């Protein structure tokens, strides 16, 4: 006789996986989690395997992977004929994104430090706002075109 995996209501699945119920519903809507079976009372029910699946998604999201990247990894996991090293391509692309973002954040840090140096806390007026106004006037308006696509 086959033993069926325990079924968890969404609150228990959230507690066991570390994924808030709203995110679980969203992941289901986005296809990262299959549509759940429902109990007679219409509550969603999750197996231990699906709770593990949620933990996998949470881990990937904690590493700042986009939903598309997570979806790709899940597809590779589900495909028994997938190239065993195809996940490396996803990670390499994500690493490139992380490195680009780190460079952008380092530039941002320098800009903020430069602005912060405009005010030493003495005198009657802070020069940070003044510097921001000057920069706003000096920065050209970006040309109209396709919006830059954010990673996540």
C-alpha positions as CSV (number, residue, x, y, z in Angstrom):
1,X,0.0,0.0,0.0
2,X,1.4,3.4,-1.0
3,X,1.8,5.9,1.8
4,X,0.7,9.4,0.8
5,X,2.9,12.4,1.8
6,X,1.3,14.5,4.5
7,X,-0.7,17.4,3.2
8,X,-0.2,20.9,4.7
9,X,-2.5,23.9,4.6
10,X,-0.9,27.1,3.3
11,X,-0.1,28.4,6.8
12,X,1.8,25.3,7.7
13,X,3.5,25.2,4.3
14,X,4.6,28.8,4.9
15,X,6.0,28.0,8.3
16,X,7.8,24.9,7.1
17,X,9.2,26.5,4.0
18,X,9.9,30.0,5.2
19,X,7.8,31.5,2.3
20,X,5.0,33.8,3.3
21,X,1.5,32.6,2.2
22,X,1.1,35.6,-0.2
23,X,4.3,34.6,-1.9
24,X,3.2,31.0,-2.1
25,X,0.0,32.1,-3.9
26,X,2.1,34.4,-6.2
27,X,4.5,31.6,-7.1
28,X,1.6,29.4,-7.9
29,X,0.0,32.1,-10.1
30,X,3.4,32.6,-11.8
31,X,3.8,28.8,-12.5
32,X,6.8,28.3,-10.2
33,X,4.6,25.9,-8.2
34,X,1.9,23.7,-9.7
35,X,-1.8,24.5,-8.9
36,X,-2.6,22.9,-5.6
37,X,-5.1,20.3,-4.8
38,X,-7.9,21.6,-2.7
39,X,-9.6,20.0,0.4
40,X,-13.4,19.8,0.5
41,X,-13.3,23.1,2.3
42,X,-11.3,24.7,-0.7
43,X,-8.1,25.1,1.3
44,X,-4.9,24.6,-0.7
45,X,-3.0,21.5,0.4
46,X,0.8,21.1,0.0
47,X,2.8,17.9,0.1
48,X,6.2,17.6,1.8
49,X,7.7,17.6,-1.7
50,X,6.0,20.8,-2.6
51,X,7.2,22.4,0.7
52,X,10.7,21.4,-0.3
53,X,10.0,23.0,-3.8
54,X,9.1,26.2,-1.9
55,X,12.4,26.1,0.0
56,X,14.3,25.7,-3.2
57,X,12.5,28.8,-4.7
58,X,13.1,30.8,-1.4
59,X,16.8,29.9,-1.6
60,X,17.1,31.0,-5.2
61,X,15.3,34.2,-4.5
62,X,17.5,34.9,-1.4
63,X,20.4,34.7,-3.9
64,X,18.6,37.5,-5.8
65,X,17.8,35.3,-8.8
66,X,15.0,36.5,-11.0
67,X,11.7,34.6,-11.3
68,X,12.8,33.7,-14.8
69,X,16.1,32.3,-13.6
70,X,14.3,30.3,-10.9
71,X,11.8,29.1,-13.5
72,X,14.7,27.9,-15.7
73,X,16.4,26.0,-12.9
74,X,13.1,24.4,-12.0
75,X,12.6,23.3,-15.6
76,X,16.1,21.8,-15.7
77,X,15.4,20.0,-12.5
78,X,12.2,18.6,-13.9
79,X,13.7,17.5,-17.2
80,X,15.5,14.2,-16.8
81,X,17.2,14.6,-20.2
82,X,18.6,18.1,-19.4
83,X,22.3,18.7,-19.8
84,X,23.8,18.2,-16.3
85,X,25.8,21.4,-16.6
86,X,23.1,23.7,-18.0
87,X,22.4,25.1,-14.5
88,X,26.0,26.5,-14.6
89,X,25.0,28.7,-17.5
90,X,22.2,30.3,-15.4
91,X,24.6,30.7,-12.5
92,X,27.3,32.3,-14.7
93,X,24.8,34.8,-16.1
94,X,23.6,35.6,-12.6
95,X,27.2,36.1,-11.4
96,X,27.7,38.5,-14.3
97,X,24.6,40.4,-13.2
98,X,25.8,40.4,-9.5
99,X,29.2,41.7,-10.5
100,X,27.6,44.5,-12.7
101,X,25.3,45.4,-9.8
102,X,28.3,45.5,-7.4
103,X,30.1,47.9,-9.6
104,X,27.0,50.1,-9.9
105,X,26.6,50.1,-6.1
106,X,30.3,51.0,-5.6
107,X,29.8,54.0,-8.0
108,X,26.6,54.9,-6.1
109,X,28.5,54.8,-2.8
110,X,31.1,57.2,-4.1
111,X,28.4,59.6,-5.3
112,X,26.7,59.5,-1.9
113,X,30.0,60.0,-0.1
114,X,30.8,63.0,-2.3
115,X,27.4,64.5,-1.5
116,X,27.7,63.8,2.2
117,X,31.1,65.6,2.2
118,X,29.2,68.8,1.2
119,X,28.0,69.2,4.8
120,X,30.2,68.9,7.9
121,X,27.3,69.7,10.3
122,X,28.5,73.2,11.1
123,X,27.1,76.4,10.0
124,X,23.4,77.3,9.6
125,X,22.7,75.5,6.3
126,X,23.3,72.0,5.0
127,X,24.8,72.1,1.5
128,X,23.6,68.6,0.5
129,X,20.2,69.9,-0.8
130,X,22.0,72.6,-2.6
131,X,24.4,70.1,-4.2
132,X,21.4,67.9,-5.2
133,X,19.7,70.8,-6.9
134,X,22.9,71.7,-8.8
135,X,23.3,68.1,-9.9
136,X,19.7,67.9,-11.0
137,X,20.2,70.9,-13.2
138,X,23.5,69.6,-14.6
139,X,22.4,66.0,-15.4
140,X,21.0,65.7,-18.9
141,X,17.5,64.2,-19.4
142,X,17.9,60.7,-20.6
143,X,16.8,60.1,-24.2
144,X,13.4,58.5,-24.7
145,X,13.6,54.9,-25.5
146,X,13.0,51.5,-24.2
147,X,13.1,51.4,-20.4
148,X,16.1,49.6,-18.9
149,X,15.0,46.2,-17.8
150,X,15.7,45.4,-14.1
151,X,17.0,42.0,-13.3
152,X,14.5,40.9,-10.7
